[in-house]
Amino acid sequence: MIPVVDLARRGLHQREAFLVAVERVLAGGQVLLGPELRGFEEEFAAWTGHAHCVAVASGATAIQLALHAVGVGPGDEVIVPAHTAVPTASAVCALGAVPVPADVDPDTATLDPVSARAARSERTRAVVPVHLYGHPSELPDLGVPIVEDAAQAHGALTPGSGSAAVAYSFYPTKNLGGIGDGGAVVTEDATMAERLRRLRVHGMAEQYVHTEISQNFRMSEIEAAWLRLSLGELEAGNARRRTVAERYKAAAPGLRWHPDHPRHVRHLCVVRVADRERFRAELGRAGIGTGVHYPLAITQQPAYRHFARVPCPQAEAWAAECVSLPCFPELTDDEVDAVSTVLAEVADHAWAR
């Protein structure tokens, strides 16, 4: 079976260098908030083109703390796209705030600014556009702070967007994936960065002096050491992902592909199909793994559908038809050819379009 992603291949590739890094951490005796974390923050800030990076425990944590830092609190509303991973919305709920789903663009599956404006109310305090699948999202001007969810978009963005902060995830399958959970907030705002550093350590301003109420959202030194190794290969990995996606599209141009963009980093290579189950079954019989990101819109999730305020038909249509194909840097050319051949064969069927 050709998998959608294979973390073992990445692990084997990085194994020797990582063991050296682990020995360095153990010899230094500092496993939290030490030189590996500081080094990664400096390097990732420079790589994204931002002045500050604050590394935290997860991508959801990054969104939560960034929203906290821009003033979102209990009872406030935050607009999110209806087609996204649930952590985009759960991060809002973690603050006691209310996620308000808005519909997505029918082509890109990213936040539709018109729907976002329709969902805005006097209680709206922020908006979280999601750069879904690695495709940059339009940032709506709603007169409230913007926190960008770039969990799937490492390398897709350029600084100067005007947002308050950008939140990243380093979940193992991401373009820059860790060996456990991890995340980061990048920002131009020094005051925000200083506050985020307090919020990730129980609101502590100095040893055992807590000026805000918060929890533990730290990243370990070992996770940071792994990310420093992986960051050096991120550009090449993104380029390989683009090449894989381009070869699939060339083999089956009649399928409904997630659209191109000059900075698309193809975290996921996604196609929309009329009969998803038959499409996946056909590929599975040929030894090709597939995934679904995501099978339910936020407006359809049992725990979140009561937050719906405006209709989200485009998000629900995407959720019904999206399929993710194998797309990761370690795929071999033979595997890419095998997937391309099967895609070309099924593309002629009406149920695949």
ROGULO-925761 format. One record per residue (C-alpha): x, y, z; residue number from 1; residue in three letters. Coordinates in Angstrom, 1 decimal, padded with zeros to 4 digits, always signed. Example, Ala and Ser with C-alpha at 12.3 -4.5 7.8 and 13.67 -1.06 7.14 Angstrom:
REM residues 2
c1,c2,c3,k,r
+012.3,-004.5,+007.8,1,ALA
+013.7,-001.1,+007.1,2,SER
REM end
This chain:
REM residues 353
c1,c2,c3,k,r
+000.0,+000.0,+000.0,1,MET
+001.3,+003.5,-000.9,2,ILE
+000.4,+005.5,+002.2,3,PRO
-001.0,+009.0,+002.4,4,VAL
+002.0,+009.8,+004.6,5,VAL
+004.7,+007.6,+006.1,6,ASP
+006.4,+009.1,+009.1,7,LEU
+008.8,+006.2,+009.5,8,ALA
+010.6,+007.3,+006.3,9,ARG
+011.2,+010.8,+007.7,10,ARG
+012.3,+009.3,+011.1,11,GLY
+014.9,+007.0,+009.5,12,LEU
+016.3,+009.9,+007.4,13,HIS
+016.8,+012.1,+010.5,14,GLN
+017.7,+009.4,+012.9,15,ARG
+021.5,+009.8,+013.3,16,GLU
+021.4,+013.6,+013.5,17,ALA
+018.6,+013.5,+016.0,18,PHE
+020.4,+011.1,+018.3,19,LEU
+023.3,+013.5,+018.4,20,VAL
+020.9,+016.3,+019.2,21,ALA
+019.3,+014.3,+022.0,22,VAL
+022.7,+013.6,+023.5,23,GLU
+023.4,+017.3,+023.4,24,ARG
+020.2,+018.0,+025.3,25,VAL
+020.9,+015.3,+027.9,26,LEU
+024.4,+016.5,+028.4,27,ALA
+023.2,+020.0,+028.9,28,GLY
+020.8,+019.0,+031.6,29,GLY
+018.1,+021.4,+030.6,30,GLN
+015.0,+019.8,+029.1,31,VAL
+012.6,+022.8,+029.1,32,LEU
+013.0,+026.4,+028.0,33,LEU
+016.6,+026.0,+027.1,34,GLY
+019.0,+026.7,+024.2,35,PRO
+017.3,+024.3,+021.7,36,GLU
+014.0,+026.2,+022.2,37,LEU
+015.6,+029.6,+021.9,38,ARG
+017.6,+028.5,+018.8,39,GLY
+014.5,+027.1,+017.1,40,PHE
+012.5,+030.3,+017.9,41,GLU
+015.2,+032.5,+016.4,42,GLU
+015.5,+030.3,+013.3,43,GLU
+011.8,+029.9,+012.7,44,PHE
+011.2,+033.6,+013.1,45,ALA
+013.9,+034.3,+010.6,46,ALA
+012.5,+031.6,+008.2,47,TRP
+009.0,+033.1,+008.3,48,THR
+010.3,+036.7,+008.1,49,GLY
+008.8,+037.7,+011.4,50,HIS
+010.4,+039.5,+014.3,51,ALA
+009.3,+037.1,+017.0,52,HIS
+008.5,+033.5,+017.5,53,CYS
+007.1,+031.9,+020.6,54,VAL
+007.1,+028.1,+020.6,55,ALA
+004.3,+026.3,+022.5,56,VAL
+002.8,+022.8,+023.1,57,ALA
+000.6,+022.5,+020.0,58,SER
-001.0,+024.2,+017.1,59,GLY
-004.3,+024.5,+018.9,60,ALA
-002.4,+026.1,+021.8,61,THR
-000.9,+028.6,+019.4,62,ALA
-004.3,+029.7,+018.2,63,ILE
-005.7,+029.8,+021.8,64,GLN
-002.8,+031.9,+023.2,65,LEU
-002.7,+034.2,+020.2,66,ALA
-006.4,+034.9,+020.6,67,LEU
-005.9,+035.4,+024.4,68,HIS
-003.2,+037.9,+023.7,69,ALA
-005.4,+040.0,+021.4,70,VAL
-008.0,+040.2,+024.1,71,GLY
-010.5,+037.4,+023.3,72,VAL
-012.3,+036.2,+026.4,73,GLY
-015.4,+034.5,+027.7,74,PRO
-018.5,+035.3,+025.7,75,GLY
-016.6,+036.9,+022.8,76,ASP
-017.2,+035.6,+019.3,77,GLU
-014.5,+034.5,+016.9,78,VAL
-015.3,+033.8,+013.2,79,ILE
-013.7,+030.6,+011.8,80,VAL
-014.2,+028.8,+008.5,81,PRO
-016.7,+026.0,+008.6,82,ALA
-014.3,+023.7,+006.6,83,HIS
-011.3,+023.1,+008.8,84,THR
-009.9,+020.8,+011.5,85,ALA
-011.8,+021.0,+014.7,86,VAL
-008.9,+022.5,+016.7,87,PRO
-009.4,+025.8,+015.0,88,THR
-012.8,+026.0,+016.8,89,ALA
-011.8,+024.2,+020.0,90,SER
-009.0,+026.7,+020.6,91,ALA
-011.7,+029.4,+020.7,92,VAL
-013.8,+027.4,+023.1,93,CYS
-010.8,+026.9,+025.4,94,ALA
-011.0,+030.6,+026.2,95,LEU
-014.7,+030.5,+027.0,96,GLY
-015.4,+032.3,+023.7,97,ALA
-017.8,+031.3,+020.9,98,VAL
-016.6,+030.0,+017.5,99,PRO
-018.9,+031.3,+014.7,100,VAL
-018.5,+029.2,+011.5,101,PRO
-018.6,+031.1,+008.2,102,ALA
-018.8,+029.5,+004.7,103,ASP
-015.8,+028.9,+002.5,104,VAL
-014.9,+029.8,-001.1,105,ASP
-016.2,+027.1,-003.4,106,PRO
-012.8,+026.8,-005.3,107,ASP
-010.2,+027.2,-002.5,108,THR
-012.1,+025.9,+000.5,109,ALA
-010.7,+028.9,+002.5,110,THR
-012.7,+031.4,+004.4,111,LEU
-015.2,+033.4,+002.2,112,ASP
-015.0,+037.1,+003.2,113,PRO
-018.7,+037.7,+002.3,114,VAL
-019.9,+034.9,+004.5,115,SER
-017.5,+036.1,+007.3,116,ALA
-019.0,+039.6,+007.1,117,ARG
-022.5,+038.1,+007.4,118,ALA
-021.5,+036.2,+010.5,119,ALA
-020.1,+039.2,+012.2,120,ARG
-021.9,+040.7,+015.2,121,SER
-021.3,+043.3,+017.9,122,GLU
-019.7,+040.5,+020.0,123,ARG
-017.1,+039.6,+017.3,124,THR
-013.6,+040.1,+018.7,125,ARG
-011.4,+038.3,+016.2,126,ALA
-011.3,+036.2,+013.0,127,VAL
-009.2,+033.1,+012.3,128,VAL
-008.7,+032.4,+008.5,129,PRO
-007.2,+029.0,+007.8,130,VAL
-004.7,+028.5,+005.1,131,HIS
-006.2,+025.1,+004.3,132,LEU
-004.2,+022.3,+002.6,133,TYR
-001.3,+024.8,+002.2,134,GLY
-003.2,+027.3,+000.1,135,HIS
-003.0,+030.9,+001.3,136,PRO
-006.4,+032.3,+002.4,137,SER
-007.7,+035.7,+001.8,138,GLU
-007.7,+037.8,+005.0,139,LEU
-011.1,+039.5,+005.5,140,PRO
-011.2,+043.0,+006.8,141,ASP
-013.8,+042.9,+009.6,142,LEU
-012.4,+045.6,+011.8,143,GLY
-011.2,+043.0,+014.4,144,VAL
-007.8,+041.4,+015.0,145,PRO
-006.8,+038.5,+012.6,146,ILE
-005.0,+035.4,+013.9,147,VAL
-004.0,+033.3,+010.9,148,GLU
-004.2,+029.5,+011.3,149,ASP
-001.2,+028.3,+009.3,150,ALA
-001.1,+024.8,+010.7,151,ALA
-000.9,+023.4,+007.1,152,GLN
+000.9,+026.3,+005.5,153,ALA
+004.6,+026.3,+006.4,154,HIS
+006.2,+028.3,+003.7,155,GLY
+003.0,+029.5,+002.0,156,ALA
+002.9,+033.0,+003.6,157,LEU
+004.8,+036.2,+003.4,158,THR
+005.1,+038.7,+006.3,159,PRO
+003.3,+042.0,+006.1,160,GLY
-000.3,+040.7,+005.9,161,SER
-001.5,+043.0,+008.7,162,GLY
-002.6,+040.1,+010.9,163,SER
-001.9,+040.2,+014.7,164,ALA
-000.2,+036.8,+014.6,165,ALA
+000.2,+033.6,+012.7,166,VAL
-000.3,+030.3,+014.5,167,ALA
+001.6,+027.2,+013.3,168,TYR
+001.3,+023.5,+014.2,169,SER
+004.2,+021.0,+014.2,170,PHE
+002.0,+017.9,+014.5,171,TYR
+004.1,+015.1,+013.0,172,PRO
+002.3,+015.0,+009.7,173,THR
+002.8,+018.7,+008.9,174,LYS
+005.2,+020.0,+006.4,175,ASN
+007.4,+020.9,+009.3,176,LEU
+006.4,+018.0,+011.6,177,GLY
+007.8,+017.2,+015.0,178,GLY
+008.1,+014.0,+017.0,179,ILE
+005.2,+014.9,+019.1,180,GLY
+002.8,+017.8,+019.4,181,ASP
+004.1,+021.3,+019.1,182,GLY
+003.2,+024.8,+017.8,183,GLY
+004.3,+028.3,+017.5,184,ALA
+003.1,+031.9,+017.2,185,VAL
+005.0,+034.4,+015.0,186,VAL
+004.3,+038.1,+015.3,187,THR
+005.8,+041.5,+014.7,188,GLU
+004.5,+042.7,+018.1,189,ASP
+007.1,+042.6,+020.8,190,ALA
+004.5,+043.2,+023.5,191,THR
+002.4,+040.3,+022.3,192,MET
+005.4,+038.0,+022.2,193,ALA
+006.4,+038.9,+025.7,194,GLU
+002.9,+038.1,+026.9,195,ARG
+002.8,+034.8,+025.0,196,LEU
+006.0,+033.8,+026.8,197,ARG
+004.2,+034.4,+030.1,198,ARG
+001.0,+032.6,+029.1,199,LEU
+002.9,+029.5,+028.1,200,ARG
+004.3,+029.1,+031.7,201,VAL
+001.3,+029.5,+033.9,202,HIS
+001.2,+033.3,+033.5,203,GLY
+004.6,+033.6,+035.3,204,MET
+006.4,+036.9,+034.8,205,ALA
+009.4,+035.9,+037.0,206,GLU
+010.1,+032.8,+039.1,207,GLN
+007.0,+032.0,+041.1,208,TYR
+005.4,+035.4,+040.4,209,VAL
+002.2,+034.9,+038.3,210,HIS
+000.7,+038.0,+036.8,211,THR
-001.9,+036.2,+034.7,212,GLU
-004.0,+033.0,+035.0,213,ILE
-002.8,+030.4,+032.5,214,SER
-001.7,+026.8,+032.2,215,GLN
+001.4,+025.0,+031.0,216,ASN
+001.9,+025.2,+027.2,217,PHE
+005.6,+024.6,+026.9,218,ARG
+007.5,+022.8,+024.2,219,MET
+010.3,+020.4,+025.2,220,SER
+013.9,+020.8,+024.3,221,GLU
+013.9,+017.5,+022.4,222,ILE
+011.0,+018.6,+020.3,223,GLU
+012.7,+021.9,+019.5,224,ALA
+015.9,+020.0,+018.6,225,ALA
+014.0,+017.8,+016.1,226,TRP
+012.4,+020.9,+014.6,227,LEU
+015.7,+022.6,+014.1,228,ARG
+016.9,+019.6,+012.1,229,LEU
+013.8,+019.5,+010.0,230,SER
+013.6,+023.2,+009.3,231,LEU
+016.8,+022.9,+007.2,232,GLY
+015.0,+020.5,+004.8,233,GLU
+011.6,+022.3,+004.7,234,LEU
+012.1,+024.2,+001.4,235,GLU
+013.2,+021.0,-000.4,236,ALA
+010.3,+019.1,+001.1,237,GLY
+007.8,+021.7,+000.0,238,ASN
+009.3,+021.7,-003.5,239,ALA
+008.9,+017.9,-003.7,240,ARG
+005.3,+018.1,-002.5,241,ARG
+004.6,+020.6,-005.4,242,ARG
+006.2,+018.2,-007.9,243,THR
+004.1,+015.3,-006.7,244,VAL
+000.9,+017.3,-007.0,245,ALA
+001.8,+018.6,-010.4,246,GLU
+002.5,+015.0,-011.7,247,ARG
-000.9,+013.8,-010.4,248,TYR
-002.7,+016.7,-012.0,249,LYS
-000.9,+016.2,-015.3,250,ALA
-001.9,+012.5,-015.3,251,ALA
-005.6,+013.3,-014.6,252,ALA
-006.4,+016.9,-015.6,253,PRO
-010.2,+016.1,-015.7,254,GLY
-010.5,+015.6,-012.0,255,LEU
-011.5,+018.5,-009.7,256,ARG
-008.2,+019.4,-008.1,257,TRP
-007.7,+021.9,-005.2,258,HIS
-006.5,+024.9,-007.2,259,PRO
-003.0,+026.1,-007.7,260,ASP
-001.4,+029.2,-006.1,261,HIS
+002.2,+030.4,-006.5,262,PRO
+002.8,+029.7,-002.8,263,ARG
+000.8,+026.6,-002.3,264,HIS
+002.9,+024.2,-000.2,265,VAL
+000.6,+021.1,-000.8,266,ARG
+000.4,+020.0,+002.8,267,HIS
-002.3,+017.8,+001.4,268,LEU
-003.0,+017.0,-002.3,269,CYS
-006.8,+017.1,-002.4,270,VAL
-009.2,+016.3,-005.1,271,VAL
-013.1,+016.5,-005.1,272,ARG
-015.0,+013.5,-006.3,273,VAL
-018.7,+012.9,-006.8,274,ALA
-018.7,+009.4,-005.3,275,ASP
-016.0,+009.5,-002.7,276,ARG
-016.4,+005.9,-001.4,277,GLU
-016.2,+004.3,-004.8,278,ARG
-013.2,+006.5,-005.7,279,PHE
-011.4,+005.5,-002.5,280,ARG
-012.3,+001.8,-003.0,281,ALA
-010.9,+001.8,-006.5,282,GLU
-007.6,+003.4,-005.4,283,LEU
-007.5,+001.0,-002.4,284,GLY
-007.8,-002.0,-004.7,285,ARG
-004.8,-000.7,-006.6,286,ALA
-002.8,-000.4,-003.4,287,GLY
-003.1,+003.4,-002.9,288,ILE
-004.0,+004.8,+000.4,289,GLY
-006.3,+007.9,+000.7,290,THR
-007.6,+010.1,+003.5,291,GLY
-010.4,+012.6,+004.1,292,VAL
-009.7,+016.0,+005.4,293,HIS
-012.3,+016.6,+006.7,294,TYR
-015.5,+014.4,+006.5,295,PRO
-017.7,+016.9,+008.5,296,LEU
-017.8,+020.7,+008.4,297,ALA
-017.8,+022.4,+011.8,298,ILE
-021.5,+023.1,+011.2,299,THR
-022.0,+019.3,+011.1,300,GLN
-019.9,+018.3,+014.1,301,GLN
-022.1,+017.1,+016.9,302,PRO
-020.2,+019.2,+019.5,303,ALA
-020.1,+022.3,+017.4,304,TYR
-023.1,+022.5,+015.1,305,ARG
-025.1,+024.6,+017.6,306,HIS
-022.7,+027.4,+016.9,307,PHE
-023.9,+027.8,+013.3,308,ALA
-025.3,+031.2,+012.5,309,ARG
-025.1,+031.5,+008.7,310,VAL
-025.6,+028.8,+006.1,311,PRO
-022.4,+027.0,+005.0,312,CYS
-023.3,+024.9,+002.0,313,PRO
-019.9,+025.2,+000.3,314,GLN
-018.1,+023.9,+003.4,315,ALA
-020.5,+021.0,+003.7,316,GLU
-020.1,+020.2,+000.0,317,ALA
-016.3,+020.2,+000.4,318,TRP
-016.6,+017.9,+003.4,319,ALA
-018.8,+015.5,+001.4,320,ALA
-016.4,+015.2,-001.6,321,GLU
-012.7,+015.8,-000.5,322,CYS
-010.1,+013.1,-000.8,323,VAL
-006.5,+013.4,+000.1,324,SER
-003.9,+011.5,-002.0,325,LEU
-000.4,+010.3,-001.0,326,PRO
+001.8,+013.5,-001.0,327,CYS
+004.9,+013.7,+001.1,328,PHE
+008.6,+014.3,+000.3,329,PRO
+009.8,+010.8,+000.8,330,GLU
+007.5,+009.3,-001.9,331,LEU
+009.6,+007.6,-004.6,332,THR
+009.2,+008.4,-008.3,333,ASP
+007.9,+004.9,-008.9,334,ASP
+005.2,+005.4,-006.3,335,GLU
+004.2,+008.7,-007.8,336,VAL
+004.0,+007.0,-011.2,337,ASP
+001.9,+004.2,-009.8,338,ALA
-000.6,+006.7,-008.3,339,VAL
-000.6,+008.8,-011.5,340,SER
-001.5,+005.7,-013.6,341,THR
-004.5,+004.8,-011.5,342,VAL
-005.7,+008.4,-011.4,343,LEU
-005.6,+008.5,-015.2,344,ALA
-007.6,+005.3,-015.3,345,GLU
-010.4,+006.4,-013.0,346,VAL
-010.6,+010.0,-014.2,347,ALA
-012.7,+008.9,-017.2,348,ASP
-015.6,+007.8,-014.9,349,HIS
-018.4,+010.2,-014.2,350,ALA
-018.4,+009.2,-010.5,351,TRP
-014.8,+010.4,-010.2,352,ALA
-015.5,+014.0,-011.4,353,ARG
REM end
